[in-house]
Amino acid sequence: MSENSQFRFPGATGVGSLPGTDAREAAKTVTGSFEDFPFLAELPARGPGADMIGRTAGMLVELYARVEPSGWRLGDRPGRDTRRARSWLVEDLDALEEFTQGYEGELKVQAVGPWTLAAALELRNGEAALSDAGACRDLAASLAEGLRLHLAEVRRRVPGARLVLQLDEPSLTAVLRGQVRTASGYRTHRAVDRQVVEATLRDVVAVAGGDPVTVHSCAPDVPFALLRRAGAAAVSFDFALLTERDDEAIGEAVEAGTRLFAGVVPGTDGPLSDPAGSVMGVRTLWRRLGLHPGLLAEAVTVTPACGLAGASPAYARRALAHCVRAARSLADNPE
C-alpha cells in the first residue's frame, strides 16, 4: 500500500478546465461548488499558454517553449508565449488565493505529466521529444523542478490547504503502445519501455513531498497497475470508457488503497440524469468485483468525465454541482 493510500479524499471535485476567460469567476465557481475539495481552474479559451500543454510548458525550469504552426516547440530562451503562460498562471493563483482566504482542507492543482508532455512538445527538428530518450529525461527533470516550485507557491498562498497534485496523462497509453504519430504522420514513435515510464512517473510523483498525487487520463485502457506502482494515490478516468477487461486491475487497485476518481458526469452539454443514476455504474462495478459496499465512499471521488472547457458556462456549473450530489448519493446509499 502506498504511503498516501490512507489519505481520505473528499467525495467530489472537478478535473481542471472550465469554459470562459475570467479567472475570478472560475475561482468563485470552483470554491462555491466544492467546499471541501476545490481545484485550481484552467481556462484554455484564453488562447495559447492557457491550454494544457502551454500552461505546463510555462512551469518548466531552464527549458522554454514557443508556439509554432504545428504546436508547442522547445527553444533556447523564454519568449512571448512563455511569459503569457506564466502571467495567466499567476492570474489564476491570485484569483484562487482571493477565494480561499482562511481555507483549510484539500486543494487540487493540475499539470501535464511527463509522458504526455514528451508526446506533445516538439524538439527543434519538429519531432516530439518522445523520439529522444535524453530529451525525455531532461524534460521530466525540468518538469519535476517546476512542479516543486509551483506547489511551494500554492502552499504559500493557501497555507491551510492539503495539496493534491494531479498529473494529466491522456497520451500515456499511446506512449506505452507505440501509437504516438511522428511529425510526418506516416509512422509512429517506438513504444517506451514500461519500466522507464514507471520510473519517470515515480520521480515526478515524488516532488509532491508526501502529499497525494492522482494521475488523470480520459483515454481508454488506463494502466492502473503501473500508476499504482509509480506511487499514485489515486487514478482519475472517464468511467464510460471502462470495460470488463479493467475489472481485475481496478479491484487490485482498490484493495491496495488506491482512490478512484470516477468521471461519471458528461463533460459537454447535455441532459443530466438524477444523481443516483449517475453513479449507478459505479455500484454495478462494485457488485461485479465483489467489493464491500461500505468501501464505496472511502474509495471513490466523483468527477466529470474530463475537463469542462468545451461546455457552456451554465452547464459547467450544473455539472460541478451534480458531482457533489452524486457523491452524496453514493455515500448515503452505497447499495
C-alpha positions in Angstrom: 0.0 0.0 0.0 1.4 3.4 -0.9 2.2 5.9 1.8 -0.6 8.1 0.6 -3.2 5.4 0.4 -4.5 6.1 3.9 -5.4 9.6 3.0 -9.1 10.3 2.9 -10.1 12.2 -0.2 -13.4 14.2 -0.2 -16.3 12.8 -2.3 -16.3 15.1 -5.3 -14.1 17.5 -7.3 -13.5 18.7 -10.9 -11.0 17.7 -13.4 -9.4 21.0 -14.2 -10.5 23.0 -17.2 -13.6 25.3 -17.3 -15.1 27.4 -20.1 -14.6 31.2 -20.2 -11.7 33.5 -19.7 -12.4 35.2 -16.3 -10.1 33.8 -13.6 -12.0 35.3 -10.7 -15.4 33.9 -12.0 -13.8 30.5 -12.4 -12.3 30.6 -8.8 -15.6 31.7 -7.4 -17.4 28.9 -9.2 -14.9 26.2 -8.1 -14.8 27.2 -4.5 -18.6 27.6 -4.4 -19.2 24.2 -5.9 -16.6 22.2 -3.9 -16.5 23.5 -0.3 -14.1 20.7 0.7 -12.1 19.9 -2.5 -11.7 22.9 -4.8 -9.1 22.9 -7.6 -7.1 25.5 -9.5 -9.2 26.1 -12.6 -7.7 26.2 -16.1 -9.2 28.4 -18.8 -7.9 27.3 -22.2 -10.3 29.6 -24.0 -7.8 32.4 -23.3 -5.6 31.0 -26.0 -2.0 29.6 -26.3 -0.4 29.4 -22.9 -3.6 28.8 -21.2 -4.0 25.4 -22.9 -3.0 22.3 -21.1 0.4 21.9 -22.8 1.3 25.6 -22.9 0.4 26.1 -19.2 2.7 23.3 -18.1 5.4 24.3 -20.5 5.4 27.6 -18.7 6.2 25.8 -15.5 9.4 24.2 -16.8 12.7 25.2 -15.4 15.6 26.0 -17.8 13.5 24.7 -20.7 11.3 27.0 -22.8 8.6 26.5 -25.4 7.0 28.7 -28.1 4.0 28.2 -30.3 4.7 27.1 -33.9 2.0 26.3 -36.5 2.5 22.6 -35.7 2.2 23.1 -31.9 4.5 23.8 -28.9 8.2 23.6 -29.7 11.2 23.8 -27.3 13.6 26.7 -27.7 16.6 28.3 -26.2 15.1 31.2 -24.3 11.8 32.4 -22.8 9.7 34.3 -25.3 6.3 35.9 -25.5 4.5 32.6 -25.3 6.3 31.5 -22.1 5.7 34.9 -20.5 2.0 34.7 -21.4 1.6 31.2 -19.9 3.3 32.3 -16.7 1.2 35.5 -16.5 -2.0 33.6 -16.8 -1.0 31.1 -14.1 -0.2 34.0 -11.7 -3.6 35.5 -12.5 -5.3 32.1 -11.7 -3.3 31.8 -8.5 -4.3 35.4 -7.5 -8.0 34.6 -8.0 -7.7 31.3 -6.1 -5.9 33.0 -3.2 -8.7 35.6 -3.0 -11.5 33.0 -2.8 -9.7 30.6 -0.4 -8.9 33.1 2.5 -8.8 31.0 5.7 -9.5 27.8 3.8 -8.3 24.6 5.4 -8.7 21.3 3.5 -7.9 19.6 0.3 -6.9 21.6 -2.8 -6.1 20.1 -6.2 -3.7 21.5 -8.7 -3.1 20.1 -12.2 -0.2 19.8 -14.6 0.5 17.7 -17.6 2.5 14.6 -16.8 6.0 13.8 -18.2 4.9 11.4 -20.9 2.0 13.4 -22.4 4.3 16.4 -22.3 7.0 14.4 -24.2 4.5 13.3 -26.8 3.2 16.9 -27.3 6.3 19.1 -27.1 8.4 19.3 -30.3 12.2 19.3 -30.5 14.0 21.8 -32.9 13.7 19.2 -35.7 9.9 19.1 -35.4 9.7 15.6 -33.9 8.2 15.0 -30.5 10.6 15.0 -27.5 9.3 11.4 -27.2 11.7 10.5 -30.0 14.8 11.2 -27.9 15.4 9.4 -24.6 17.8 12.1 -23.4 15.2 14.8 -24.2 12.6 12.8 -22.2 14.9 12.7 -19.2 15.7 16.4 -19.4 12.0 17.2 -19.8 11.0 15.1 -16.8 13.7 16.7 -14.6 12.7 20.2 -15.7 9.0 19.4 -15.0 9.8 17.9 -11.6 11.7 21.1 -10.5 8.9 23.3 -12.0 6.3 21.4 -10.1 8.2 21.6 -6.9 8.3 25.4 -7.2 4.7 25.6 -8.2 3.5 23.5 -5.3 5.6 25.7 -2.9 3.9 28.8 -4.3 0.4 27.4 -3.9 1.3 26.4 -0.3 2.5 29.9 0.4 -0.8 31.4 -1.0 -3.2 28.9 0.6 -1.3 27.9 3.8 -4.2 25.9 5.3 -4.5 23.6 2.2 -3.5 20.0 1.9 -2.4 19.8 -1.7 -3.3 17.1 -4.1 -1.3 17.1 -7.3 -3.0 15.8 -10.5 -0.8 14.8 -13.4 -2.7 14.8 -16.7 -1.6 11.8 -18.8 -4.1 11.4 -21.7 -1.3 10.2 -24.0 0.2 7.6 -21.6 -1.4 4.5 -23.1 -0.4 5.6 -26.6 3.2 6.1 -25.4 3.2 2.6 -23.9 1.8 1.1 -27.1 3.9 2.9 -29.6 0.8 4.8 -31.0 2.1 8.4 -30.9 2.5 9.5 -34.6 5.7 11.1 -35.9 5.7 14.6 -37.4 5.1 13.1 -40.9 2.0 11.2 -39.7 3.1 8.1 -41.6 4.9 6.3 -38.8 4.6 6.1 -35.0 7.3 6.5 -32.3 8.6 3.4 -30.8 6.9 2.3 -27.6 8.7 3.3 -24.4 9.7 0.6 -22.1 7.1 0.2 -19.3 9.9 0.2 -16.6 11.2 3.6 -17.9 7.7 5.0 -18.0 7.0 3.9 -14.4 10.4 5.1 -13.1 9.9 8.5 -14.7 6.4 8.9 -13.3 7.7 7.8 -9.8 10.3 10.6 -9.9 7.8 13.2 -10.8 5.3 11.9 -8.2 8.0 12.2 -5.6 8.1 16.0 -5.9 4.8 16.2 -4.1 6.8 15.5 -0.9 4.4 13.0 0.6 1.2 14.8 -0.5 -1.1 12.6 -2.5 -0.8 12.5 -6.3 -3.6 11.5 -8.7 -3.0 10.7 -12.4 -5.7 11.6 -14.8 -6.4 10.1 -18.2 -9.7 10.3 -20.2 -8.4 7.8 -22.7 -9.3 4.1 -22.8 -7.1 1.4 -21.2 -5.7 3.4 -18.3 -2.7 1.4 -16.9 -4.0 1.2 -13.3 -1.4 -1.2 -12.0 1.6 0.8 -13.5 0.3 4.0 -12.0 -0.2 2.4 -8.6 3.4 1.1 -8.7 4.6 4.5 -9.6 3.2 5.9 -6.4 -0.1 7.4 -7.5 -2.5 7.6 -4.5 -5.4 7.9 -7.0 -6.3 7.4 -10.6 -8.7 9.7 -12.4 -10.5 8.4 -15.5 -13.6 8.5 -17.8 -15.9 5.9 -16.2 -17.7 5.3 -19.5 -14.5 4.0 -21.2 -14.0 1.1 -18.7 -14.6 -2.4 -19.9 -14.7 -5.7 -18.0 -11.0 -6.1 -19.1 -10.2 -3.4 -16.5 -12.0 -5.2 -13.6 -9.0 -7.1 -12.2 -6.7 -4.1 -12.2 -9.4 -1.9 -10.6 -10.1 -4.5 -7.9 -6.4 -4.8 -7.1 -6.1 -1.0 -7.0 -9.0 -0.6 -4.6 -7.8 -3.4 -2.3 -4.3 -1.8 -2.3 -5.9 1.5 -1.1 -5.8 3.5 -4.4 -8.5 6.0 -4.7 -10.7 6.1 -7.9 -11.6 9.5 -9.3 -14.6 8.2 -11.3 -15.6 10.5 -14.2 -19.3 9.9 -14.4 -20.7 13.3 -15.3 -20.5 14.2 -19.1 -18.0 16.9 -19.9 -20.1 18.6 -22.6 -23.7 20.0 -22.6 -26.5 17.5 -22.4 -29.2 16.2 -20.1 -28.0 15.1 -16.6 -29.6 12.1 -15.0 -30.6 12.1 -11.4 -27.6 11.9 -9.1 -28.2 8.3 -8.1 -28.4 7.4 -11.8 -25.0 9.0 -12.5 -23.3 6.6 -10.0 -25.3 3.5 -10.8 -22.5 2.2 -12.9 -20.1 2.6 -10.0 -22.4 0.5 -7.8 -22.7 -2.1 -10.5 -18.9 -2.3 -10.9 -18.6 -2.7 -7.1 -21.0 -5.7 -7.1 -19.2 -7.3 -10.1 -15.9 -7.0 -8.3 -17.4 -8.4 -5.1 -16.2 -5.4 -3.1 -17.9 -4.3 0.1 -20.5 -1.5 -0.5 -19.2 0.3 2.6 -15.9 0.9 0.8 -17.6 3.0 -1.9 -17.5 6.4 -0.3 -13.9 5.7 1.0 -12.6 4.6 -2.4 -14.4 6.8 -4.9 -14.4 10.5 -5.7 -16.9 11.7 -8.2 -15.8 14.0 -11.1 -16.8 15.0 -14.6 -15.6 12.6 -17.3 -13.0 15.1 -18.4 -12.3 18.8 -18.4 -15.3 21.1 -19.0 -13.6 23.6 -21.3 -15.9 22.5 -24.2 -19.1 23.0 -22.1 -21.2 26.2 -21.8 -20.7 28.1 -18.5 -24.2 27.3 -17.3 -23.7 23.5 -18.0 -20.3 23.5 -16.3 -21.8 25.0 -13.1 -24.6 22.4 -13.2 -22.1 19.5 -13.8 -19.9 20.5 -10.9 -23.0 20.7 -8.6 -24.2 17.4 -9.9 -20.9 15.8 -9.0 -21.4 16.8 -5.4 -25.0 15.5 -5.3 -23.9 12.2 -7.0 -21.1 11.7 -4.4 -23.6 12.3 -1.6 -25.9 9.7 -3.2 -23.1 7.2 -3.2 -22.2 7.8 0.4 -25.8 7.7 1.6 -26.9 4.7 -0.4 -23.9 2.5 -1.3 -26.1 -0.5 -2.1 
